């Protein structure tokens, strides 16, 4: 049992519980430990020992930070100052959706984040300081494994449950299908099975975690699970693996600034389709545009590929029972979200 008082920091408390459990488990039996931290889930609060340790650090802003503001569309290169853009040219050369421009002035936008309660630099510094507590936690668990001779044959998976934007496209938080939101941190340590320092190129998903753990434990993956065990990838064995992933997000009243969207990502291309709003869809060549700053949705040379990917998205939704839009009986938003009143 771990003793603590009201001044305890939750990350430290959870870590102490985890290490205490490891110390008191039946050492003759295999074990499974799941340690989940909440501290780095928005509205960050670092441990007292880490507060302000990064306050003077400079921030490198992402190159897509300064997206156009809603109502002030960029003119295409063929336009002139003061000449309004019309038709397809309204979105400018970047073809940036209106909802992205508008979200800059919302709870999840860099110009009005958390309704003006914090500015971007303080937000970023709090995050990196809060992450230091997670670093301490991971170190404590790994040190226990090393000290007790368990490191070599213990599978350790370090990951986040979602990605997070820090100013890319003028956004913060998650939900959307840009790379910063869709990709998650994922590090695996298993010295007996996996060589260190060698990235895996294949497209893996969080639904692959459970099948991987089950196979490592000598168990079969239930047929209803959509994921695949990653253990063949660890051994660099030839295996039949996915070459694309699909994405779906449904509008929610608590965060109305982000629309319903569906998408598909291959190793090179990404297609995003919006539902229920009158806006431009998106298509990116990630090999040549990893920051997703040049929307090629209207590019003539990609129209065949875009049509194929759009068909794949809806075929996937239909095959997986995703054609019904879920609704909630919610009277008012949890955060009463609204755009910055000064720009209405």
C-alpha positions in Angstrom: 0.0 0.0 0.0 1.3 3.5 -0.9 0.8 6.3 1.6 0.2 9.8 0.3 -1.3 13.1 1.3 -3.2 15.8 -0.5 0.0 17.4 -1.8 0.9 14.3 -3.7 1.4 14.7 -7.5 -0.8 12.2 -9.4 2.0 11.1 -11.8 4.2 10.3 -8.8 1.4 8.6 -7.0 0.6 6.3 -9.9 4.2 5.5 -10.4 4.6 4.6 -6.7 1.6 2.3 -6.9 3.1 0.6 -10.0 6.5 0.0 -8.6 5.0 -1.1 -5.3 2.9 -3.7 -7.2 5.9 -4.9 -9.1 7.8 -5.4 -5.9 5.1 -7.3 -4.2 3.9 -9.5 -7.1 4.4 -13.3 -7.2 7.9 -13.3 -8.8 7.4 -16.9 -10.0 4.5 -15.9 -12.3 4.5 -13.8 -15.6 3.0 -10.4 -15.1 1.2 -7.6 -17.0 1.3 -4.0 -15.9 -0.7 -1.2 -17.4 0.4 2.3 -16.2 -1.7 5.2 -17.6 -0.9 8.8 -16.9 -3.4 11.7 -17.2 -1.1 14.6 -16.5 -0.3 15.4 -20.1 -3.9 15.6 -21.1 -4.4 19.3 -21.8 -4.6 22.0 -19.1 -1.2 20.8 -18.1 0.0 21.1 -14.5 3.7 20.1 -13.9 5.1 18.8 -10.7 6.3 21.5 -8.3 9.9 20.4 -8.9 9.5 21.0 -12.6 7.6 24.3 -12.6 9.2 27.0 -14.7 12.2 24.9 -15.6 11.5 25.6 -19.3 10.0 29.1 -18.9 13.0 30.8 -20.6 13.4 28.3 -23.4 12.7 29.5 -26.9 10.0 27.9 -29.0 10.4 26.9 -32.7 7.0 27.5 -34.2 5.7 25.1 -36.9 5.8 26.4 -40.4 2.0 26.1 -40.7 1.3 28.2 -37.6 0.3 31.3 -39.4 -2.7 30.0 -41.3 -5.2 32.6 -42.7 -7.8 33.9 -40.3 -11.4 33.2 -41.1 -13.0 35.9 -43.3 -9.6 36.9 -44.6 -8.8 34.3 -47.3 -5.4 34.3 -49.0 -5.5 35.6 -52.5 -4.0 33.2 -55.2 -0.8 34.3 -56.8 -2.8 35.4 -59.8 -4.8 37.8 -57.7 -4.0 41.4 -56.6 -4.3 43.1 -53.3 -7.8 44.2 -52.5 -9.3 42.0 -55.2 -11.8 39.5 -53.6 -11.3 35.8 -54.3 -14.2 34.0 -55.8 -15.1 30.4 -56.6 -12.3 27.9 -56.2 -9.8 30.7 -55.7 -11.5 31.6 -52.4 -9.4 29.1 -50.5 -6.1 30.5 -51.9 -3.3 28.4 -53.2 -3.2 26.3 -50.0 -6.9 25.4 -50.3 -7.3 25.6 -46.5 -10.8 24.7 -45.2 -12.9 27.4 -43.6 -13.3 25.4 -40.4 -9.5 25.4 -39.9 -9.4 29.2 -40.3 -12.3 29.6 -37.9 -10.8 27.3 -35.3 -7.9 29.7 -34.7 -10.4 31.8 -32.7 -11.8 29.0 -30.6 -11.1 26.8 -27.5 -8.8 24.7 -29.7 -7.1 27.5 -31.7 -3.9 29.4 -31.1 -5.6 32.9 -31.1 -8.2 32.1 -28.5 -7.0 28.9 -26.8 -9.0 27.8 -23.8 -11.1 31.0 -24.3 -8.0 33.3 -23.8 -7.0 31.8 -20.4 -3.4 31.0 -21.5 -1.1 32.0 -24.3 0.7 29.6 -26.6 4.2 29.9 -25.2 3.0 29.3 -21.6 0.9 26.4 -22.8 3.9 24.8 -24.6 6.2 25.3 -21.6 3.7 23.8 -19.2 3.4 20.8 -21.5 7.1 20.1 -21.7 7.5 20.6 -17.9 4.6 18.2 -17.2 6.2 15.7 -19.5 9.3 15.7 -17.2 7.2 13.9 -14.6 6.3 11.3 -17.1 10.0 10.9 -17.9 10.7 10.3 -14.2 7.9 7.7 -14.1 9.2 5.8 -17.1 12.7 5.9 -15.6 11.5 4.5 -12.3 9.8 1.5 -14.0 12.7 0.8 -16.3 15.1 1.0 -13.4 13.1 -1.6 -11.5 13.2 -4.0 -14.4 17.0 -3.5 -14.8 17.7 -3.9 -11.1 15.7 -7.1 -10.9 17.1 -8.8 -14.0 13.8 -8.5 -15.9 14.7 -6.1 -18.7 15.8 -8.6 -21.4 12.6 -10.6 -21.6 10.1 -7.9 -20.7 8.1 -6.2 -23.5 7.7 -2.5 -22.7 5.4 -0.4 -24.8 5.4 3.4 -24.4 2.7 5.3 -26.3 0.1 8.0 -26.2 -3.6 7.4 -26.8 -3.7 10.2 -29.4 -1.6 12.8 -31.1 -1.7 16.5 -30.3 -1.2 19.7 -32.3 1.0 22.5 -31.0 0.2 25.3 -33.4 0.3 23.3 -36.7 -2.4 24.8 -39.0 -3.1 27.3 -36.2 -4.6 24.5 -34.0 -4.1 22.9 -30.7 -5.5 19.6 -29.3 -6.5 16.5 -31.3 -9.5 15.2 -33.2 -8.6 16.3 -36.7 -6.7 14.1 -39.3 -3.6 16.1 -39.7 -0.4 14.2 -38.9 0.1 15.8 -35.5 -3.2 14.5 -34.3 -3.4 11.1 -36.1 0.1 10.0 -35.2 0.9 8.9 -31.7 4.2 8.4 -29.8 5.1 4.7 -29.9 8.4 3.2 -28.5 8.9 -0.5 -27.9 11.7 -2.1 -25.9 12.1 -5.9 -25.9 15.8 -6.7 -26.0 15.3 -10.5 -26.6 13.1 -9.9 -29.7 13.8 -6.4 -31.0 17.1 -4.7 -32.0 17.4 -1.2 -30.5 17.4 2.0 -32.5 15.8 0.6 -35.7 12.5 2.3 -36.6 9.7 0.2 -38.2 8.4 1.6 -41.4 5.1 -0.1 -41.7 1.8 1.6 -40.7 0.8 0.4 -37.3 -2.2 1.5 -35.2 -3.2 1.5 -31.6 -5.6 -1.4 -32.3 -2.4 -3.5 -32.8 -1.3 -3.2 -29.2 -3.6 -5.8 -27.7 -2.9 -8.5 -30.4 0.8 -7.8 -29.8 0.6 -8.3 -26.1 -1.6 -11.4 -26.5 1.0 -13.0 -28.9 3.8 -12.2 -26.6 1.9 -14.0 -23.8 1.4 -17.0 -26.0 -2.3 -16.3 -26.6 -4.5 -16.1 -29.7 -6.1 -12.9 -30.9 -9.9 -13.1 -30.7 -11.5 -13.0 -34.2 -13.5 -9.9 -33.4 -10.3 -7.8 -33.0 -9.4 -5.7 -36.0 -5.7 -5.2 -35.0 -2.7 -7.2 -35.9 0.2 -8.4 -33.8 3.4 -6.4 -34.4 5.8 -9.2 -33.4 6.6 -10.2 -37.0 7.7 -6.6 -37.6 10.0 -6.8 -34.5 11.8 -9.8 -36.1 11.9 -8.0 -39.5 10.1 -11.0 -41.0 8.3 -10.8 -44.3 4.6 -10.5 -43.4 1.3 -9.5 -45.1 0.8 -6.1 -43.6 -1.7 -3.2 -44.2 -0.7 -0.5 -46.7 -3.3 2.1 -45.5 -5.2 3.2 -42.4 -8.7 4.7 -42.1 -9.9 7.5 -39.9 -13.3 8.7 -38.6 -14.2 11.4 -36.2 -17.8 12.6 -35.3 -18.7 16.1 -34.4 -19.4 16.6 -30.7 -21.3 19.4 -29.0 -18.6 20.0 -26.4 -16.1 20.9 -29.1 -18.3 22.1 -32.0 -15.4 23.8 -33.8 -14.2 20.4 -35.3 -16.5 18.8 -37.9 -17.3 15.2 -38.7 -14.6 13.8 -40.9 -13.4 10.6 -42.6 -10.1 9.8 -44.2 -7.6 7.4 -45.4 -3.8 7.5 -45.3 -1.4 5.4 -47.3 2.4 5.5 -47.0 2.5 8.5 -49.3 -1.0 10.1 -49.7 -3.8 11.3 -47.4 -7.4 12.0 -48.3 -9.7 13.9 -45.8 -13.5 14.2 -46.5 -15.7 16.4 -44.4 -19.3 15.6 -43.6 -22.1 18.0 -42.8 -20.3 21.2 -43.7 -19.9 23.1 -47.0 -16.2 23.3 -47.3 -13.2 22.0 -49.2 -12.0 18.5 -48.7 -8.2 17.8 -48.6 -5.6 15.7 -50.3 -1.9 15.7 -49.5 1.3 14.2 -50.9 3.1 13.4 -47.7 6.3 12.5 -49.4 6.7 16.0 -50.8 4.6 17.9 -48.3 5.0 16.3 -44.8 3.7 19.5 -43.1 0.4 19.3 -45.1 0.5 22.9 -46.3 -0.4 22.4 -50.0 -3.9 20.9 -50.5 -3.9 19.1 -53.8 -7.7 18.4 -53.8 -8.1 20.2 -57.2 -4.9 19.0 -58.8 -5.8 17.4 -62.2 -3.1 14.8 -62.0 -4.5 13.4 -58.7 -8.2 13.2 -59.5 -8.2 9.5 -60.3 -6.4 8.7 -57.1 -8.7 11.0 -55.1 -11.8 9.3 -56.5 -10.4 5.8 -55.6 -9.5 6.8 -52.1 -13.0 8.4 -51.6 -14.6 5.2 -52.7 -12.3 3.2 -50.3 -13.3 5.4 -47.4 -17.0 4.8 -47.8 -16.5 1.1 -48.6 -14.6 0.8 -45.3 -17.3 2.7 -43.4 -20.0 0.5 -44.8 -18.1 -2.7 -44.1 -17.4 -1.7 -40.5 -20.9 -0.4 -39.6 -19.9 3.2 -39.7 -22.6 4.6 -41.9 -24.8 5.8 -39.0 -23.9 9.2 -37.5 -24.0 8.9 -33.7 -26.0 11.6 -31.8 -26.1 12.5 -28.2 -29.0 14.1 -26.3 -26.9 17.1 -25.1 -28.6 20.3 -24.1 -25.6 22.5 -23.8 -21.8 22.2 -24.5 -19.7 21.2 -21.5 -17.4 24.2 -22.0 -20.0 26.6 -23.5 -17.6 26.8 -26.5 -17.8 29.9 -28.7 -15.5 31.9 -31.0 -13.7 34.9 -29.7 -16.4 37.5 -29.4 -14.1 40.2 -30.7 -14.1 38.6 -34.2 -17.8 37.9 -34.6 
